[in-house]
Amino acid sequence: MQNTNVLISGASVGGPALGYWLARYGFRVTIVEKAPGLRPGGQAVDFKGDVHLTVLRRMGILDDVRRLQTGGIDQAFVDKRGRALAVMPGEFSGGELEIARGDLARLVYDSSVEAGCEYVFGDSITSLTETPGGVHVTFERSAPRTFDLVIGADGIHSNVRRLVFGPESDYVEFLGHYYALAEVPERFGANAQIYNEPGRMVAAGGPKASAFFVFASPRLDYDRYDTEAMKRVVLDAYAGMGWRTPEVLDAVRRTGDFYLDSISRVKIDRYSQGRVALLGDAAYANTLGGFGSGLALVGAYVLAGELAVANGDHRVAFRRYEEGFREYAKVSEKGNAGPWLAPPSKGRIRMRNWMFKASFTLKLMMKMTDDFAENITLKDYPSLVRDLAR
């Protein structure tokens, strides 16, 4: 097999999943991650339909995901006095299987380590130079190395995409909203509640110790690595908001686990260039679109499978990956969660709430998401690779 020495940038979900499959097929995999270790928190992620469950099963982690599932919980839209106006059912927001993102990341990471992947935490790529025989890579901390292939699985703000394809502004479309997630010690009651004022949403309560914010805003300038600066953005955006928002903001001030980012989508006309390819949010992100982790896991399965079936020929594999996956990933080009979660007017808030009261509308929305999740025919790559090895 050719091109067996592969560098993956990003150790969230897609990168380790790709590493697992490549290592299983006989590739030598190094995964570099800017963070000092796995990120434990993050939003809950969900899976639905046979495609998602088949990939989890073939990875050998489906039973563990079921064991650790959080279970989708009902969330009530409330008025400023806490009275329920409508309910978003757990099966709508939590899919068939819901699991904390940090728990999923740990499962996939452990599988990839067991398969033989090498991890380098606390480091980042600074340059990528393609040569006739590989890609010369320099790092912030580590010594330069040459790899046969490089995969950017490093999120919507992909460093690999910037270095190889061009600046983020060419490929990431800002959709007019921001979201924030804070892990807080307070529970804010046994029931999950969502409160809206025009252009703003805050959610808290229920069995998960977290607070969630979505708000309309022009593009903001802040340091994505400065937690206190990001907190100030949210504190300013939610000043004067009713309900229990002041209590939630007070909890945010005290927490150290806080994340803020824009609601944006990636629009790119190709997933690869030369010996470099993109995976997951780096190639097909739509923030809060509900398909990010599923797309990353299925994309990793397809990309690794095509590389293995092509005997490491990246030109053939990258082309087949894009041809076989782009239609499935088109779901990332649809919709904008911002105006739905934080409607711009009182009338739009009432209309959104009404959709959850009308059972036929809810069933239609759930069917649409199910159809999107199933819109690909999976090849049985492990069997194909075994057959080729005979």
C-alpha positions as a Markdown table, in Angstrom:
| # | Residue | x | y | z |
|---|---|---|---|---|
| 1 | Met | 0.0 | 0.0 | 0.0 |
| 2 | Gln | 1.2 | 3.5 | -0.8 |
| 3 | Asn | 0.8 | 6.8 | 1.2 |
| 4 | Thr | 0.5 | 5.0 | 4.5 |
| 5 | Asn | 2.0 | 7.8 | 6.7 |
| 6 | Val | -0.9 | 10.2 | 7.5 |
| 7 | Leu | -1.2 | 13.3 | 9.6 |
| 8 | Ile | -4.6 | 14.4 | 10.9 |
| 9 | Ser | -5.1 | 17.8 | 12.4 |
| 10 | Gly | -7.9 | 17.9 | 15.1 |
| 11 | Ala | -8.8 | 15.5 | 17.9 |
| 12 | Ser | -12.5 | 16.2 | 18.5 |
| 13 | Val | -14.6 | 13.5 | 16.9 |
| 14 | Gly | -14.0 | 13.3 | 13.2 |
| 15 | Gly | -10.2 | 13.2 | 13.5 |
| 16 | Pro | -10.0 | 10.3 | 15.9 |
| 17 | Ala | -12.7 | 8.4 | 14.0 |
| 18 | Leu | -10.7 | 8.8 | 10.8 |
| 19 | Gly | -7.5 | 7.8 | 12.7 |
| 20 | Tyr | -9.3 | 4.7 | 14.0 |
| 21 | Trp | -10.3 | 3.5 | 10.6 |
| 22 | Leu | -7.0 | 4.3 | 8.9 |
| 23 | Ala | -5.0 | 2.5 | 11.6 |
| 24 | Arg | -7.3 | -0.5 | 11.3 |
| 25 | Tyr | -6.6 | -0.6 | 7.6 |
| 26 | Gly | -2.8 | -0.5 | 8.1 |
| 27 | Phe | -2.0 | 3.2 | 7.9 |
| 28 | Arg | 0.4 | 4.9 | 10.3 |
| 29 | Val | -1.5 | 7.8 | 11.9 |
| 30 | Thr | -0.4 | 10.8 | 13.8 |
| 31 | Ile | -3.1 | 13.2 | 15.2 |
| 32 | Val | -2.1 | 16.7 | 16.3 |
| 33 | Glu | -4.3 | 18.8 | 18.5 |
| 34 | Lys | -3.8 | 22.4 | 19.6 |
| 35 | Ala | -5.6 | 21.9 | 22.9 |
| 36 | Pro | -3.6 | 20.3 | 25.8 |
| 37 | Gly | -5.9 | 17.3 | 25.9 |
| 38 | Leu | -9.4 | 16.1 | 25.0 |
| 39 | Arg | -12.1 | 18.7 | 25.6 |
| 40 | Pro | -14.5 | 17.2 | 28.1 |
| 41 | Gly | -17.6 | 19.4 | 27.6 |
| 42 | Gly | -19.6 | 20.7 | 24.7 |
| 43 | Gln | -23.2 | 20.2 | 23.5 |
| 44 | Ala | -24.9 | 16.9 | 23.5 |
| 45 | Val | -24.8 | 15.3 | 20.1 |
| 46 | Asp | -27.3 | 12.9 | 18.6 |
| 47 | Phe | -27.6 | 10.1 | 16.1 |
| 48 | Lys | -30.6 | 8.8 | 14.1 |
| 49 | Gly | -31.3 | 6.2 | 11.5 |
| 50 | Asp | -29.6 | 3.2 | 10.2 |
| 51 | Val | -26.6 | 5.0 | 8.6 |
| 52 | His | -25.4 | 6.6 | 11.8 |
| 53 | Leu | -26.0 | 3.4 | 13.8 |
| 54 | Thr | -24.3 | 1.2 | 11.3 |
| 55 | Val | -21.1 | 3.4 | 11.4 |
| 56 | Leu | -21.2 | 3.3 | 15.2 |
| 57 | Arg | -21.7 | -0.5 | 15.2 |
| 58 | Arg | -18.8 | -1.1 | 12.7 |
| 59 | Met | -16.6 | 1.1 | 14.9 |
| 60 | Gly | -17.5 | -1.2 | 17.8 |
| 61 | Ile | -18.8 | 1.7 | 20.0 |
| 62 | Leu | -22.6 | 1.5 | 19.5 |
| 63 | Asp | -23.1 | -0.4 | 22.8 |
| 64 | Asp | -21.0 | 2.1 | 24.7 |
| 65 | Val | -22.9 | 5.0 | 23.2 |
| 66 | Arg | -26.1 | 3.4 | 24.3 |
| 67 | Arg | -24.7 | 2.8 | 27.7 |
| 68 | Leu | -23.7 | 6.5 | 28.0 |
| 69 | Gln | -26.6 | 8.1 | 26.3 |
| 70 | Thr | -28.2 | 11.0 | 28.0 |
| 71 | Gly | -31.6 | 10.5 | 26.6 |
| 72 | Gly | -33.3 | 13.4 | 24.9 |
| 73 | Ile | -35.3 | 15.4 | 27.4 |
| 74 | Asp | -38.3 | 17.6 | 26.9 |
| 75 | Gln | -37.6 | 21.3 | 26.9 |
| 76 | Ala | -40.3 | 23.8 | 27.7 |
| 77 | Phe | -40.5 | 27.2 | 26.1 |
| 78 | Val | -41.5 | 29.5 | 28.9 |
| 79 | Asp | -42.6 | 33.1 | 29.5 |
| 80 | Lys | -40.9 | 35.5 | 31.9 |
| 81 | Arg | -42.8 | 34.0 | 34.8 |
| 82 | Gly | -41.7 | 30.5 | 34.0 |
| 83 | Arg | -45.1 | 29.3 | 32.6 |
| 84 | Ala | -44.8 | 26.8 | 29.8 |
| 85 | Leu | -45.9 | 28.0 | 26.4 |
| 86 | Ala | -44.9 | 25.0 | 24.3 |
| 87 | Val | -42.7 | 21.9 | 24.6 |
| 88 | Met | -39.9 | 20.7 | 22.3 |
| 89 | Pro | -40.0 | 16.9 | 22.7 |
| 90 | Gly | -36.8 | 15.0 | 23.6 |
| 91 | Glu | -37.1 | 12.8 | 20.5 |
| 92 | Phe | -36.9 | 16.0 | 18.3 |
| 93 | Ser | -33.8 | 17.4 | 19.9 |
| 94 | Gly | -32.1 | 14.2 | 21.0 |
| 95 | Gly | -32.6 | 12.0 | 17.9 |
| 96 | Glu | -32.5 | 8.2 | 18.3 |
| 97 | Leu | -29.4 | 8.3 | 20.5 |
| 98 | Glu | -28.1 | 11.3 | 22.4 |
| 99 | Ile | -24.7 | 11.4 | 24.1 |
| 100 | Ala | -22.6 | 14.2 | 25.7 |
| 101 | Arg | -20.0 | 15.4 | 23.1 |
| 102 | Gly | -17.2 | 14.8 | 25.6 |
| 103 | Asp | -18.2 | 11.2 | 26.2 |
| 104 | Leu | -18.4 | 10.5 | 22.5 |
| 105 | Ala | -15.0 | 12.1 | 22.0 |
| 106 | Arg | -13.5 | 9.9 | 24.7 |
| 107 | Leu | -15.0 | 6.7 | 23.2 |
| 108 | Val | -13.6 | 7.5 | 19.7 |
| 109 | Tyr | -10.2 | 8.6 | 21.1 |
| 110 | Asp | -9.9 | 5.4 | 23.2 |
| 111 | Ser | -10.7 | 3.3 | 20.1 |
| 112 | Ser | -8.2 | 5.1 | 18.0 |
| 113 | Val | -5.4 | 4.7 | 20.6 |
| 114 | Glu | -6.1 | 1.0 | 20.8 |
| 115 | Ala | -5.9 | 0.8 | 17.0 |
| 116 | Gly | -2.4 | 2.4 | 17.2 |
| 117 | Cys | -2.8 | 6.1 | 16.5 |
| 118 | Glu | -0.1 | 8.5 | 17.8 |
| 119 | Tyr | -1.3 | 11.7 | 19.5 |
| 120 | Val | 0.5 | 15.1 | 19.9 |
| 121 | Phe | -1.4 | 17.4 | 22.1 |
| 122 | Gly | -0.6 | 21.1 | 22.7 |
| 123 | Asp | 0.8 | 21.7 | 19.2 |
| 124 | Ser | -0.4 | 23.0 | 15.9 |
| 125 | Ile | 0.6 | 23.0 | 12.2 |
| 126 | Thr | 2.4 | 26.2 | 11.1 |
| 127 | Ser | 3.1 | 25.4 | 7.4 |
| 128 | Leu | 2.3 | 22.7 | 4.8 |
| 129 | Thr | 4.5 | 22.4 | 1.7 |
| 130 | Glu | 3.6 | 19.7 | -0.8 |
| 131 | Thr | 6.6 | 18.0 | -2.5 |
| 132 | Pro | 6.5 | 15.3 | -5.2 |
| 133 | Gly | 6.6 | 12.6 | -2.5 |
| 134 | Gly | 4.7 | 14.0 | 0.4 |
| 135 | Val | 3.8 | 17.0 | 2.5 |
| 136 | His | 6.5 | 18.7 | 4.6 |
| 137 | Val | 5.0 | 20.0 | 7.8 |
| 138 | Thr | 6.3 | 22.4 | 10.4 |
| 139 | Phe | 4.7 | 22.8 | 13.9 |
| 140 | Glu | 4.6 | 25.4 | 16.6 |
| 141 | Arg | 6.5 | 23.1 | 19.0 |
| 142 | Ser | 7.5 | 19.8 | 17.4 |
| 143 | Ala | 10.3 | 19.2 | 14.9 |
| 144 | Pro | 9.3 | 19.3 | 11.2 |
| 145 | Arg | 8.2 | 16.0 | 9.7 |
| 146 | Thr | 7.1 | 14.8 | 6.3 |
| 147 | Phe | 3.9 | 12.9 | 5.8 |
| 148 | Asp | 2.3 | 11.2 | 2.8 |
| 149 | Leu | -1.1 | 12.8 | 3.3 |
| 150 | Val | -2.6 | 15.5 | 5.6 |
| 151 | Ile | -6.2 | 15.6 | 6.7 |
| 152 | Gly | -7.8 | 18.7 | 8.2 |
| 153 | Ala | -10.4 | 17.6 | 10.8 |
| 154 | Asp | -9.9 | 20.8 | 12.8 |
| 155 | Gly | -13.3 | 22.4 | 12.8 |
| 156 | Ile | -15.0 | 25.3 | 11.3 |
| 157 | His | -12.0 | 27.6 | 11.9 |
| 158 | Ser | -9.7 | 25.0 | 10.3 |
| 159 | Asn | -6.0 | 25.8 | 10.3 |
| 160 | Val | -5.4 | 23.3 | 7.5 |
| 161 | Arg | -8.0 | 24.8 | 5.3 |
| 162 | Arg | -6.5 | 28.2 | 5.8 |
| 163 | Leu | -3.0 | 27.1 | 5.0 |
| 164 | Val | -3.9 | 25.1 | 1.9 |
| 165 | Phe | -7.1 | 26.5 | 0.5 |
| 166 | Gly | -7.0 | 30.2 | 1.6 |
| 167 | Pro | -8.4 | 32.6 | 4.3 |
| 168 | Glu | -11.4 | 31.6 | 6.4 |
| 169 | Ser | -13.4 | 34.5 | 5.0 |
| 170 | Asp | -13.4 | 32.8 | 1.6 |
| 171 | Tyr | -15.2 | 29.7 | 2.9 |
| 172 | Val | -17.1 | 30.5 | 6.1 |
| 173 | Glu | -20.4 | 32.4 | 5.9 |
| 174 | Phe | -21.5 | 34.2 | 9.0 |
| 175 | Leu | -25.3 | 33.7 | 9.6 |
| 176 | Gly | -26.0 | 36.6 | 11.9 |
| 177 | His | -26.0 | 34.9 | 15.3 |
| 178 | Tyr | -23.7 | 33.7 | 18.0 |
| 179 | Tyr | -24.1 | 30.9 | 20.5 |
| 180 | Ala | -22.5 | 30.2 | 23.9 |
| 181 | Leu | -22.4 | 27.1 | 26.1 |
| 182 | Ala | -21.4 | 27.2 | 29.8 |
| 183 | Glu | -21.0 | 24.3 | 32.2 |
| 184 | Val | -22.4 | 25.6 | 35.5 |
| 185 | Pro | -22.8 | 24.1 | 38.9 |
| 186 | Glu | -26.4 | 25.2 | 39.4 |
| 187 | Arg | -29.2 | 23.1 | 38.0 |
| 188 | Phe | -31.9 | 25.9 | 37.8 |
| 189 | Gly | -34.6 | 23.4 | 38.4 |
| 190 | Ala | -35.4 | 19.8 | 37.5 |
| 191 | Asn | -37.0 | 20.8 | 34.1 |
| 192 | Ala | -35.2 | 22.1 | 31.1 |
| 193 | Gln | -36.6 | 25.6 | 30.1 |
| 194 | Ile | -36.0 | 27.9 | 27.2 |
| 195 | Tyr | -36.8 | 31.6 | 27.4 |
| 196 | Asn | -36.9 | 34.0 | 24.5 |
| 197 | Glu | -37.0 | 37.7 | 23.9 |
| 198 | Pro | -36.7 | 39.0 | 20.3 |
| 199 | Gly | -33.2 | 38.1 | 19.0 |
| 200 | Arg | -32.2 | 36.4 | 22.3 |
| 201 | Met | -32.5 | 32.9 | 23.8 |
| 202 | Val | -31.3 | 31.5 | 27.1 |
| 203 | Ala | -31.8 | 27.9 | 28.1 |
| 204 | Ala | -31.1 | 26.3 | 31.5 |
| 205 | Gly | -32.4 | 23.7 | 33.9 |
| 206 | Gly | -33.0 | 20.0 | 33.6 |
| 207 | Pro | -30.6 | 17.1 | 34.5 |
| 208 | Lys | -27.6 | 18.7 | 32.6 |
| 209 | Ala | -25.6 | 21.3 | 34.5 |
| 210 | Ser | -25.3 | 23.7 | 31.5 |
| 211 | Ala | -26.5 | 27.1 | 30.2 |
| 212 | Phe | -27.1 | 27.7 | 26.5 |
| 213 | Phe | -27.4 | 31.0 | 24.7 |
| 214 | Val | -28.2 | 32.1 | 21.2 |
| 215 | Phe | -28.4 | 35.7 | 20.2 |
| 216 | Ala | -28.6 | 37.9 | 17.0 |
| 217 | Ser | -25.6 | 40.2 | 16.5 |
| 218 | Pro | -23.5 | 41.8 | 13.8 |
| 219 | Arg | -20.1 | 40.2 | 13.4 |
| 220 | Leu | -18.0 | 40.5 | 16.6 |
| 221 | Asp | -14.3 | 40.8 | 17.2 |
| 222 | Tyr | -13.0 | 38.9 | 20.2 |
| 223 | Asp | -10.2 | 36.5 | 21.1 |
| 224 | Arg | -11.5 | 32.9 | 20.8 |
| 225 | Tyr | -8.9 | 31.8 | 23.3 |
| 226 | Asp | -9.8 | 34.4 | 26.0 |
| 227 | Thr | -12.5 | 32.9 | 28.1 |
| 228 | Glu | -13.1 | 36.1 | 30.1 |
| 229 | Ala | -13.4 | 38.2 | 27.0 |
| 230 | Met | -16.0 | 35.8 | 25.6 |
| 231 | Lys | -17.9 | 35.9 | 28.8 |
| 232 | Arg | -18.1 | 39.7 | 28.6 |
| 233 | Val | -19.6 | 39.4 | 25.1 |
| 234 | Val | -22.5 | 37.3 | 26.5 |
| 235 | Leu | -22.9 | 39.3 | 29.7 |
| 236 | Asp | -23.3 | 42.5 | 27.6 |
| 237 | Ala | -25.6 | 40.8 | 25.0 |
| 238 | Tyr | -28.0 | 39.6 | 27.8 |
| 239 | Ala | -28.0 | 42.7 | 30.0 |
| 240 | Gly | -31.5 | 43.5 | 31.1 |
| 241 | Met | -33.1 | 40.3 | 29.9 |
| 242 | Gly | -36.0 | 38.9 | 32.0 |
| 243 | Trp | -36.9 | 35.5 | 33.4 |
| 244 | Arg | -34.0 | 33.9 | 35.4 |
| 245 | Thr | -31.4 | 35.3 | 33.1 |
| 246 | Pro | -29.6 | 37.3 | 35.8 |
| 247 | Glu | -29.1 | 34.1 | 37.9 |
| 248 | Val | -27.8 | 32.3 | 34.9 |
| 249 | Leu | -25.4 | 35.1 | 34.0 |
| 250 | Asp | -24.1 | 35.1 | 37.6 |
| 251 | Ala | -23.3 | 31.4 | 37.3 |
| 252 | Val | -21.6 | 32.1 | 34.0 |
| 253 | Arg | -19.3 | 34.7 | 35.7 |
| 254 | Arg | -18.1 | 31.9 | 38.1 |
| 255 | Thr | -17.5 | 29.1 | 35.6 |
| 256 | Gly | -14.3 | 28.3 | 33.9 |
| 257 | Asp | -15.9 | 26.1 | 31.3 |
| 258 | Phe | -17.3 | 28.5 | 28.7 |
| 259 | Tyr | -17.4 | 28.5 | 24.9 |
| 260 | Leu | -18.6 | 31.1 | 22.4 |
| 261 | Asp | -18.7 | 31.0 | 18.6 |
| 262 | Ser | -20.6 | 32.3 | 15.6 |
| 263 | Ile | -23.4 | 30.4 | 13.9 |
| 264 | Ser | -21.9 | 30.0 | 10.5 |
| 265 | Arg | -21.7 | 27.5 | 7.6 |
| 266 | Val | -18.8 | 26.4 | 5.4 |
| 267 | Lys | -19.2 | 26.7 | 1.7 |
| 268 | Ile | -16.4 | 25.1 | -0.3 |
| 269 | Asp | -16.3 | 23.7 | -3.8 |
| 270 | Arg | -13.8 | 20.9 | -3.2 |
| 271 | Tyr | -12.8 | 18.8 | -0.2 |
| 272 | Ser | -9.2 | 18.2 | -1.3 |
| 273 | Gln | -6.2 | 19.8 | -2.9 |
| 274 | Gly | -3.2 | 17.7 | -3.8 |
| 275 | Arg | -2.3 | 15.5 | -0.8 |
| 276 | Val | -4.5 | 17.4 | 1.6 |
| 277 | Ala | -8.2 | 16.8 | 2.3 |
| 278 | Leu | -10.8 | 18.2 | 4.7 |
| 279 | Leu | -13.2 | 16.3 | 6.9 |
| 280 | Gly | -16.1 | 17.2 | 9.2 |
| 281 | Asp | -16.8 | 20.9 | 10.1 |
| 282 | Ala | -13.6 | 22.0 | 8.2 |
| 283 | Ala | -15.4 | 21.0 | 5.0 |
| 284 | Tyr | -19.2 | 20.9 | 5.7 |
| 285 | Ala | -20.1 | 22.8 | 8.9 |
| 286 | Asn | -23.4 | 24.3 | 9.7 |
| 287 | Thr | -23.4 | 25.4 | 13.4 |
| 288 | Leu | -26.2 | 24.0 | 15.5 |
| 289 | Gly | -27.6 | 22.3 | 12.3 |
| 290 | Gly | -28.0 | 19.0 | 14.2 |
| 291 | Phe | -25.8 | 16.9 | 11.9 |
| 292 | Gly | -22.2 | 17.8 | 12.7 |
| 293 | Ser | -21.1 | 14.7 | 14.6 |
| 294 | Gly | -23.0 | 12.4 | 12.3 |
| 295 | Leu | -21.5 | 14.0 | 9.2 |
| 296 | Ala | -18.0 | 13.8 | 10.8 |
| 297 | Leu | -18.3 | 10.1 | 11.7 |
| 298 | Val | -19.8 | 9.0 | 8.4 |
| 299 | Gly | -17.3 | 11.2 | 6.5 |
| 300 | Ala | -14.4 | 9.6 | 8.4 |
| 301 | Tyr | -15.8 | 6.1 | 7.6 |
| 302 | Val | -16.1 | 7.0 | 3.9 |
| 303 | Leu | -12.7 | 8.8 | 3.5 |
| 304 | Ala | -10.8 | 6.0 | 5.3 |
| 305 | Gly | -12.6 | 3.3 | 3.4 |
| 306 | Glu | -11.9 | 4.9 | 0.0 |
| 307 | Leu | -8.2 | 5.3 | 0.9 |
| 308 | Ala | -8.0 | 1.7 | 1.9 |
| 309 | Val | -9.8 | 0.4 | -1.2 |
| 310 | Ala | -7.7 | 2.6 | -3.5 |
| 311 | Asn | -4.6 | 1.1 | -1.9 |
| 312 | Gly | -3.6 | 4.5 | -0.6 |
| 313 | Asp | -3.8 | 6.3 | -4.0 |
| 314 | His | -5.0 | 9.7 | -2.7 |
| 315 | Arg | -6.0 | 11.0 | -6.2 |
| 316 | Val | -8.5 | 8.2 | -6.6 |
| 317 | Ala | -9.6 | 8.1 | -3.0 |
| 318 | Phe | -10.1 | 11.8 | -2.5 |
| 319 | Arg | -12.2 | 12.0 | -5.7 |
| 320 | Arg | -14.4 | 9.0 | -4.7 |
| 321 | Tyr | -14.8 | 10.5 | -1.2 |
| 322 | Glu | -16.1 | 13.7 | -2.6 |
| 323 | Glu | -18.3 | 12.0 | -5.2 |
| 324 | Gly | -19.8 | 9.7 | -2.7 |
| 325 | Phe | -20.2 | 12.1 | 0.2 |
| 326 | Arg | -21.0 | 15.6 | -1.1 |
| 327 | Glu | -24.7 | 14.9 | -1.7 |
| 328 | Tyr | -25.1 | 13.6 | 1.8 |
| 329 | Ala | -23.2 | 16.6 | 3.2 |
| 330 | Lys | -25.6 | 19.0 | 1.4 |
| 331 | Val | -27.7 | 19.0 | 4.5 |
| 332 | Ser | -25.0 | 21.4 | 5.9 |
| 333 | Glu | -25.9 | 23.9 | 3.3 |
| 334 | Lys | -29.5 | 24.1 | 4.4 |
| 335 | Gly | -31.1 | 26.2 | 7.1 |
| 336 | Asn | -29.9 | 28.6 | 9.8 |
| 337 | Ala | -30.6 | 27.7 | 13.4 |
| 338 | Gly | -30.2 | 31.2 | 14.7 |
| 339 | Pro | -33.6 | 32.8 | 13.7 |
| 340 | Trp | -35.3 | 29.5 | 14.8 |
| 341 | Leu | -33.8 | 29.4 | 18.3 |
| 342 | Ala | -33.8 | 33.2 | 18.7 |
| 343 | Pro | -36.6 | 34.6 | 16.6 |
| 344 | Pro | -36.3 | 38.3 | 15.8 |
| 345 | Ser | -39.8 | 39.4 | 17.0 |
| 346 | Lys | -42.5 | 38.4 | 19.4 |
| 347 | Gly | -44.6 | 37.3 | 16.5 |
| 348 | Arg | -41.9 | 35.0 | 15.2 |
| 349 | Ile | -41.5 | 33.6 | 18.7 |
| 350 | Arg | -45.2 | 32.8 | 18.9 |
| 351 | Met | -45.0 | 31.1 | 15.4 |
| 352 | Arg | -42.1 | 29.0 | 16.4 |
| 353 | Asn | -43.8 | 27.9 | 19.6 |
| 354 | Trp | -47.0 | 27.1 | 17.6 |
| 355 | Met | -45.0 | 24.7 | 15.4 |
| 356 | Phe | -44.4 | 22.5 | 18.5 |
| 357 | Lys | -48.0 | 22.5 | 19.4 |
| 358 | Ala | -49.1 | 21.4 | 15.9 |
| 359 | Ser | -48.4 | 17.6 | 15.9 |
| 360 | Phe | -48.5 | 17.4 | 12.1 |
| 361 | Thr | -45.8 | 20.1 | 11.8 |
| 362 | Leu | -43.6 | 18.4 | 14.3 |
| 363 | Lys | -43.9 | 15.1 | 12.6 |
| 364 | Leu | -43.0 | 16.7 | 9.3 |
| 365 | Met | -39.9 | 18.3 | 10.7 |
| 366 | Met | -38.8 | 15.0 | 12.3 |
| 367 | Lys | -39.3 | 13.1 | 9.0 |
| 368 | Met | -37.2 | 15.7 | 7.2 |
| 369 | Thr | -34.3 | 15.2 | 9.6 |
| 370 | Asp | -34.6 | 11.4 | 9.4 |
| 371 | Asp | -34.5 | 11.6 | 5.6 |
| 372 | Phe | -31.4 | 13.7 | 5.7 |
| 373 | Ala | -29.7 | 11.3 | 8.0 |
| 374 | Glu | -30.4 | 8.3 | 5.7 |
| 375 | Asn | -29.5 | 10.0 | 2.4 |
| 376 | Ile | -26.4 | 7.8 | 1.6 |
| 377 | Thr | -25.7 | 4.2 | 0.7 |
| 378 | Leu | -22.9 | 2.9 | 2.8 |
| 379 | Lys | -20.3 | 0.6 | 1.3 |
| 380 | Asp | -19.1 | -2.2 | 3.5 |
| 381 | Tyr | -15.5 | -1.0 | 3.5 |
| 382 | Pro | -14.2 | -3.5 | 6.1 |
| 383 | Ser | -15.4 | -6.4 | 4.0 |
| 384 | Leu | -14.1 | -4.8 | 0.8 |
| 385 | Val | -10.7 | -4.3 | 2.3 |
| 386 | Arg | -10.6 | -7.9 | 3.6 |
| 387 | Asp | -11.5 | -9.2 | 0.1 |
| 388 | Leu | -8.7 | -7.1 | -1.5 |
| 389 | Ala | -6.2 | -8.5 | 1.0 |
| 390 | Arg | -6.9 | -12.1 | 0.0 |
